[in-house]
Amino acid sequence: MTTVAAPPAAVESLAPKRKVKRPFGPGSIVKYALAILFLLIVLMPLYVLIVTSFKGGGDIGVTSQWNLPEHWTTVSWVKAWSSLRDSFFRTFQLAIPVAIISSLIGAANGFVLSRWRFPGADVVFTLILFGMFIPYQAIMIPLRDIVTTLGIPPGIPTLVFVHCIYGIPICTLIFRNYYATTVPEELVEAARVDGAGLLRTFAWIILPISIPGFVVTIIWQFTSAWNDYLFAIFLSNTRNGPITIALNALAGAQSPDYAASMAGALITSLPTLVVYVLLGRWFIGGLMAGSVKS
Amino acid sequence: MRRLRHWGPGLLLLSPSLILLAVFVYGLIAWTTKLSVSDQHDALGSKGFVGLENYKNLFTNDIQDRFTHSLKNLLIFTVVFLVGTMVFGLLWAFLLERGVRAEGFFRTVYLFPMAVSFVASGVVWRWLMNPVTGDGAGGINALFAAMHLDFLQNKWWTNPTWGMAAMAMPAIWQLSGYVMALFLAGFRGIPAELKEAAAVDGASTYRLYRNVIFPQLTPVALSALIIIGHMSMKMFDLIMSVSGPQWLTEVPAVYVWQTLLTSDYAKAAAISIVLLVLVALVIIPYLIYTNRAEKNS
């Protein structure tokens, strides 16, 4: 499901089971030609982003727009950075707490729903899951009123609060499936026989073996909070909001400065891209959680 | 009493989340629903009950049929988005499944757009889908000109009829890799015995895929359709970033935002609830289905 998740273990299943050596025939040529063609198409927007961001204002003429810069310059990067810097750091203050808090909540819930199951747990789980599919517009209007009424400071604190709440379903899902597939029932049973209560079992036996689950939820929540625009535009503004809002202000003008916008888009994407490249395996784990049942 | 002692702690641990979700998901949906049957059409406005009038107005009495227009846009966008991601996702997974060297590299590149926000990718796609054709062409149109494929130049999302199909391109770019990952996991989840058995029976490669492998991928394909489909219905960031809010590319999620700017809460709420119902029609059967499938397994 954004489906019931494949745990990190399933990520391994992306890897081929064994290498098969095949003769290099015409079929292979077509195969590689296609694979490389698609590679180029997928990379094309990235090429445009990088090339354009290093062009100066005069270099953006229509005829040369696909060319490499004639004069490489970082003026656009400087311009973009100066208008995004504050929100860039603010977004860390948003995404890091969200990642940690949601993961802890998800671990506790996931443990209960997978290994301390009470009657009706399935129904409760389905009701929890539904929360991750709803269009947030359907809760946004009263949400604005309610966070004000609760007295949560506007901007980042409000966004941390709402991302944590609406991150509960996906984190619960990821941990539930992680525990269901990696923690043997006997382990929990043994602890129970030894007289350990739920909290002791969770804290001393389960949490220490939960690192892979945490990596997935932390990456997932960090990325969603970092990339979010919908909550941000409803609940914050350019002065107190995250980087997506600032980027949209920079790039959304009637006749935008494309070089600066693209440098800005790269700055905005850098943290999540770094996470993706360094921790790709677990990143994919989160994606799969978004989709395949255990 | 013993049962309570047994299950109590678990429920206690779960209860903060349950209470939060009860309030912030189900409670707020109820609140929005209540707004949608009220006559609160401005910031101060009364809160009288008007039944389904707001909904009726959306479908039959909206200026220039704005709401049905946004639904039509959403439909075109969704169909193209679904077809595009499924085709590329399956094709890429198939290519990798057939075995290529440096598979990890291809996989990483195909998937990377997923790590980027729609807002950031919107910046570059707005540039790529420059609607100017002919001499002043920019973006992809300029590339077509350079390749002497001028006849392919078009007005992208500014085309009044099929613009939304172009708007789906960035979305396809971002999520095909995701669908690929799903299919790849599906391919690799097929038991080797099944393939071997087919090979022993002398099945050709074509028949192997047609009769053994593809049928096994049906549940994955269903998941992919549901996930992409429900994402599509909620599409907001990308459109705001590529075109900004405007008539040509308006979908219900954007319409809600535009309506809120005029403080017409009742109408915004009604659009939101229609959107929720559309998503629920897809998601609820799916949740029930996966729940059952899990029990049976």
Interface residues (C-beta under 8 A of the other chain):
Chain A: M1 T2 T3 V4 A6 A10 S13 L14 A15 P16 K17 K19 V20 R22 K31 Y32 L34 A35 F38 L39 V42 L43 M44 P45 L46 V48 L49 T52 V62 T63 Q65 W66 I105 A108 N109 F111 V112 L113 W116 R117 F118 P119 D122 V124 T126 L127 I128 L129 F130 G131 F133 I134 P135 Y136 Q137 A138 I139 M140 I141 P142 L143 I146 V162 I165 Y166 I168 P169 T172 G197 L198 L199 F202 T223 W226 N227 D228 Y229 L230 I233 T244 L247 N248 A251 G252 P256 Y258 S261 M262 G264 A265 L266 T268 S269 T272 L273 V275 Y276 V277 G280 F283 I284 L287 M288 G290 S291 V292 K293 S294
Chain B: W7 P9 G10 L11 L13 L14 P16 S17 L18 L20 L21 F24 V25 Y26 L28 I29 W31 T32 L35 F88 L91 W92 L95 L96 R98 G99 V100 E103 F106 R107 T108 V109 Y110 L111 F112 P113 M114 A115 V116 S117 F118 V119 A120 S121 G122 V123 V124 W125 R126 W127 L128 G136 A137 G138 G139 A142 L143 A146 W173 G177 Y178 A181 L182 L184 A185 R188 G189 A192 V220 S223 A224 I226 I227 H230 M233 K234 F236 D237 M240 S241 G244 A253 V256 W257 L260 Y265 A268 A269 I271 S272 I273 L275 L276 V279 A280 I283 I284 Y286 L287 I288 T290 N291 A293 E294 K295
